[in-house]
Amino acid sequence: MLSLPRKNMSDLPPWWWRYHQLNRVPIHDKMPLSSLTFSVIDIESTGLDPKKDRMIAFAAIGIQHLKIYVNDSVEIIVNHEDDLKDEAIHIHELTRKDIA
């Protein structure tokens, strides 16, 4: 089962416990992907060095029974155009103009 990496679980808000109890499904390696509900997350950064570079975009989309729910998605662009490196633009194709 998936869980939050927290030292003290008692400080979680009440809504988390309600959600956790309603959605408790043990996941194992034999479970077909088509039976799961999950989110796909994509993060783009200003460069290729995770120790130095910063996030410029975050996106997530919901998937249930292999159906993509476009209306259940989020995209956030953070303005860091001064830090954006050409090597990163080549990979994620977000330009300085896109994040300005």
Backbone bond lengths (Angstrom), bond angles and torsions (degrees), N, CA, C in turn:
res aa  C-N    CA-C-N  psi(-1)  N-CA   C-N-CA  omega(-1)  CA-C   N-CA-C  phi
1 M - - - 1.436 - - 1.521 109.07 -
2 L 1.328 115.99 144.14 1.450 121.42 178.40 1.519 109.53 -81.04
3 S 1.323 116.73 143.22 1.453 119.49 178.48 1.518 109.78 -146.99
4 L 1.317 115.36 164.27 1.453 120.64 178.37 1.518 110.83 -78.79
5 P 1.331 117.50 137.33 1.467 119.94 177.72 1.528 109.82 -81.40
6 R 1.318 117.74 79.97 1.464 122.30 -178.48 1.509 109.00 -123.84
7 K 1.323 114.95 147.13 1.459 119.66 177.46 1.529 110.99 -75.82
8 N 1.337 116.38 -38.75 1.448 120.55 -177.37 1.522 109.46 -123.72
9 M 1.321 116.39 100.83 1.467 121.19 -177.64 1.532 111.61 -70.60
10 S 1.319 118.67 -18.38 1.462 120.74 -177.15 1.528 112.74 -70.23
11 D 1.336 118.12 -15.66 1.459 119.35 -179.98 1.532 113.12 -88.05
12 L 1.332 117.32 5.92 1.462 120.20 176.34 1.523 109.48 -72.49
13 P 1.341 117.73 144.63 1.465 120.39 -179.17 1.529 112.12 -69.23
14 P 1.339 116.76 158.55 1.470 120.75 -178.56 1.522 113.98 -57.35
15 W 1.344 117.86 -36.01 1.464 119.79 -179.42 1.528 110.77 -62.35
16 W 1.357 116.44 -33.14 1.461 119.21 179.55 1.527 109.80 -62.98
17 W 1.320 118.16 -43.87 1.458 121.23 -178.20 1.526 111.29 -64.63
18 R 1.338 117.25 -40.05 1.473 119.85 177.21 1.529 110.43 -63.04
19 Y 1.329 116.93 -45.58 1.465 121.75 179.03 1.530 110.37 -62.06
20 H 1.314 115.74 -45.67 1.462 121.29 -177.91 1.534 111.12 -61.48
21 Q 1.313 117.45 -42.05 1.466 120.59 179.94 1.528 111.94 -68.48
22 L 1.327 117.31 -36.59 1.462 120.74 179.95 1.522 112.79 -73.56
23 N 1.307 116.71 -25.32 1.463 120.90 -173.23 1.527 113.51 -115.92
24 R 1.291 117.35 23.88 1.467 120.92 179.14 1.521 110.28 -75.17
25 V 1.298 116.21 104.38 1.456 121.50 176.29 1.519 107.24 -133.53
26 P 1.318 118.38 115.36 1.457 119.26 177.41 1.531 110.34 -64.09
27 I 1.308 116.45 133.70 1.463 121.35 179.73 1.527 108.04 -109.09
28 H 1.323 116.23 131.85 1.455 120.45 179.03 1.528 108.97 -134.89
29 D 1.315 116.69 168.96 1.470 121.24 -173.21 1.536 113.91 -70.22
30 K 1.307 119.42 -12.79 1.469 121.69 178.80 1.528 112.38 -94.93
31 M 1.334 117.09 -5.63 1.459 121.00 -177.52 1.530 109.55 -73.54
32 P 1.325 118.74 127.70 1.465 120.23 179.46 1.529 110.87 -67.78
33 L 1.297 115.85 139.54 1.460 122.06 179.42 1.527 111.10 -56.47
34 S 1.310 116.74 -33.14 1.462 121.27 -178.50 1.529 112.95 -65.84
35 S 1.325 118.68 -13.18 1.460 121.03 179.95 1.526 112.62 -95.23
36 L 1.323 117.45 -1.23 1.461 120.88 -174.07 1.531 113.04 -101.89
37 T 1.314 115.11 155.30 1.454 124.16 169.02 1.519 106.06 -115.23
38 F 1.325 116.69 126.82 1.461 119.27 -177.62 1.520 110.36 -156.41
39 S 1.314 116.26 174.44 1.461 122.80 176.76 1.515 109.05 -118.18
40 V 1.323 115.28 145.66 1.460 121.75 173.15 1.526 106.14 -105.95
41 I 1.315 115.98 130.64 1.463 121.70 -176.44 1.515 109.42 -117.65
42 D 1.330 115.99 137.64 1.464 122.73 177.85 1.522 107.78 -129.10
43 I 1.325 116.38 129.97 1.462 121.78 178.28 1.517 108.36 -125.76
44 E 1.327 115.67 130.86 1.463 121.54 176.32 1.528 107.92 -111.29
45 S 1.341 116.00 148.97 1.463 119.50 -176.32 1.525 111.68 -129.76
46 T 1.333 115.12 171.44 1.461 121.10 -178.28 1.521 112.16 -73.05
47 G 1.303 118.13 -16.02 1.464 122.51 -179.63 1.512 110.77 -163.25
48 L 1.326 116.00 -162.33 1.466 121.13 -175.51 1.525 114.12 -105.28
49 D 1.319 118.27 -0.10 1.459 122.08 -178.50 1.527 109.63 -102.66
50 P 1.336 118.32 107.02 1.465 120.49 -176.44 1.531 113.51 -65.53
51 K 1.329 118.07 -18.05 1.463 120.35 179.13 1.528 111.97 -81.96
52 K 1.340 117.67 -26.52 1.463 121.40 -175.98 1.523 113.53 -109.50
53 D 1.315 117.34 -34.93 1.452 121.23 -170.71 1.523 111.80 -87.25
54 R 1.336 115.01 159.73 1.460 120.69 -175.77 1.525 110.72 -116.62
55 M 1.328 113.99 160.21 1.460 120.36 178.65 1.528 109.43 -72.18
56 I 1.349 116.41 136.62 1.463 120.19 173.85 1.524 111.99 -115.10
57 A 1.329 117.91 -20.12 1.462 119.94 179.77 1.523 110.22 -150.55
58 F 1.329 114.38 145.29 1.458 122.65 177.77 1.521 106.84 -135.72
59 A 1.319 116.46 133.45 1.457 120.49 176.91 1.530 108.83 -140.29
60 A 1.319 115.23 146.54 1.468 120.92 176.97 1.519 108.44 -145.97
61 I 1.326 115.41 146.01 1.466 121.05 179.20 1.528 109.25 -141.49
62 G 1.325 115.79 141.57 1.455 120.93 -178.87 1.523 112.39 -86.31
63 I 1.336 114.89 143.35 1.462 121.79 178.14 1.528 108.02 -134.36
64 Q 1.333 115.32 131.37 1.461 120.07 177.22 1.522 108.29 -137.25
65 H 1.330 116.18 125.67 1.473 122.60 -178.40 1.532 110.47 52.57
66 L 1.321 116.38 42.43 1.469 126.15 179.09 1.526 113.53 64.93
67 K 1.319 117.53 12.29 1.466 121.19 174.98 1.527 107.91 -98.42
68 I 1.341 116.16 128.71 1.455 121.79 -179.45 1.521 108.75 -87.29
69 Y 1.319 116.13 126.39 1.453 122.06 179.90 1.532 109.33 -101.16
70 V 1.319 115.25 92.10 1.465 121.22 -176.82 1.528 110.84 -61.17
71 N 1.327 117.93 -36.20 1.465 120.55 179.26 1.521 112.52 -71.40
72 D 1.315 117.33 -13.04 1.457 122.65 178.31 1.526 108.45 -103.78
73 S 1.326 116.22 55.31 1.460 120.83 -176.66 1.517 110.22 -134.74
74 V 1.305 115.04 163.82 1.459 121.58 178.24 1.528 108.48 -144.12
75 E 1.321 116.07 143.78 1.467 121.66 175.06 1.516 107.31 -139.47
76 I 1.312 115.56 126.61 1.458 121.32 -179.70 1.525 108.15 -126.76
77 I 1.319 116.24 128.45 1.466 121.04 176.66 1.519 107.33 -112.11
78 V 1.331 115.73 128.25 1.458 122.86 -179.77 1.522 107.60 -104.05
79 N 1.312 117.18 135.54 1.461 121.76 -175.82 1.533 111.41 -81.28
80 H 1.319 116.70 103.34 1.466 123.37 174.42 1.518 109.29 -137.40
81 E 1.338 117.91 40.34 1.465 119.80 -173.35 1.512 113.05 -61.17
82 D 1.331 118.48 -26.12 1.470 120.62 179.75 1.531 111.61 -67.69
83 D 1.334 116.97 -27.20 1.465 122.01 -177.48 1.525 113.36 -91.98
84 L 1.313 118.04 -11.11 1.460 121.86 -172.33 1.528 112.10 -65.73
85 K 1.323 115.89 125.49 1.464 121.84 -178.06 1.532 110.45 -99.72
86 D 1.332 115.17 148.42 1.469 120.56 -178.56 1.523 112.04 -59.48
87 E 1.341 117.77 -34.66 1.475 120.53 -179.57 1.530 110.91 -63.64
88 A 1.328 117.18 -34.87 1.460 120.68 178.80 1.526 110.81 -74.09
89 I 1.327 117.04 -39.90 1.466 120.77 178.34 1.527 110.09 -58.41
90 H 1.320 116.66 -38.91 1.473 121.68 179.32 1.535 111.10 -60.72
91 I 1.331 117.06 -33.35 1.471 121.15 -177.44 1.525 111.79 -85.22
92 H 1.335 118.10 -54.28 1.466 119.40 -174.47 1.525 114.34 -94.56
93 E 1.308 117.14 -10.09 1.470 123.65 175.79 1.529 113.69 61.65
94 L 1.333 117.15 20.50 1.456 120.96 171.14 1.531 106.95 -91.06
95 T 1.317 117.74 123.01 1.457 121.34 -177.48 1.522 110.38 -95.72
96 R 1.316 115.54 170.36 1.468 120.32 176.95 1.530 110.59 -57.83
97 K 1.322 115.91 -36.75 1.469 121.10 179.56 1.548 110.33 -66.40
98 D 1.329 117.97 -35.76 1.463 122.05 -179.52 1.539 111.89 -64.95
99 I 1.317 116.65 -34.25 1.478 119.51 -174.67 1.513 113.18 -104.73
100 A 1.326 117.79 3.12 1.475 121.22 -179.86 1.515 111.10 -72.35
